[in-house]
Amino acid sequence: MTAHGFFHWNELMTHDVKKAKDFYAKTLGWTYEDMPMPDMDATYTMIRADGQMVGGMFPMSGPDFANVPDHWFTHLAVDDVDKRVNMLKEAGGKVHREPWDIPGVGRLAIVEIPGGAMQGWMTPSEGIIS
């Protein structure tokens, strides 16, 4: 498992997954595995380099993402996401999505640190490594 405080996962938040896939396949040789996200009526793309998972692509669609530019989003591994989110709130951070479970992946929260940077904080499932 990724150690507490280390970067664990990176995902490209994009309005055009196909265009991003084509670009990175041509420039970095990445390959992809699409996974349905039934609860969001979308597909999440796992990114692989030399057969190893290196990140993901999340499709930004709908009015919530209308004015959000494509960007890379990082997730930090934490030892106890619920405890750490409470500490974040006490330290002046904001929570955009309270912790929730993703089966086989871990427990995740979307947070904003003072100054405005957004991050995912997650307690990865056992055996999940970056």
N, C-alpha and C positions, 0 to 999 in steps of 0.2 A: 504494500500500500504506500502511496505517496506520503511522505512525512509532513507533519503539521507545519504550516507556514510556507510550504513550497508550492510553486506553480504546478497545477495538476492537469489542466485541460485548456485548450484554446479552440475557439470556434469562430468561423466567419459568419457574421450576421449579414445576409445579403438579400437584395430584392430580386436578383436574377441568378439562381443556383446554376442553371445550365451554362450561362456565360462564365461564371466563376470556375466551374468544373473544367470547361474547355481551356481557359487561361492557364490554370495550374497544371493541368495534364500536359499542355504544350511546353510550359516553361520549367516545371519541376518534376514531371513524370508521375505525378500523383495518380492513384486509382481510387475508386470510390465504392462504397456499399450503402445503398439506400435502405432506410428503416422507417416503416410507417409510424406515425405518431397519431393514433386514432383519436385521442382526447383533444387534439388540436386540429384535426382534419388537415394534416400536413405530412411531409416526409422529411426526416432528418438524414443527413448524409454523413457517413463516417469517412474520414480521409485516411488513406494509407500511403506510406512511402516505403518502398522495398518490402512490402507486405506487413509492415508494422503500423498500428494505429497512431496517428500523429495529431488528430484533431477532428473537428466536425464542421458542418455547414448547417446553419439554421435559416430557413426561408422567412424573411420579414414580409408579411402581407397584412392587409387590413389597415384601417384608419389609425391605429395606434402607432404604426411605423411609417406613416405617410411622409413625414419630414425628417426621418432618421437616415443618415447616409450609411452606406455599407461600412462595416468596421469589424476589426478583430476584437473578440471579447474573451477575457481570461477568467479562469476559475482557480482559486487557491484552495488547497487542502487544509482543513482544520480538524482538530481532534474531536470536537463536539459542536456541531453547527448551531444548535439551539442555545447553548451557553455562550458561544462566541457572538451570536447575533444580539443577545442581551447586552454583552459588553460593548458591542459596536454602538448600540442605542445610547448607552450611558456616556460614551465618548463623543457623542455628537453626530454619529452616522445615521443614515436613514435606511429603512428596509422597503424595497419596492415589491418584493414577494417574500412572504414569510416562508420558513423552511417547509419543504415538501419532499416526499420520497419518490425516487425513480427506481423501480425494481431492477436489481442487478447492476445499478450504477452507484447509488448512494443517496444521501439526504442533502438537499441543495437549497440555498437562499440567494436572492438577487439583492445586492446591497449597494449603497452609495456612501463613499467615505467623505469626510469634510473636504470641501474643495470641488466636489462634483464627480470624481471618477467612479464609474460603475464597475462592479465585479460580481462574479459568482463566488460564494463561499460554500464549500461542500465537504461533508464527511464521506469519503468514498467507501463503497462496499468492500468487504474483505477481499483481498486478492486483486483489486483494481489498481493498476499502476499507470503512471503517465508515460 
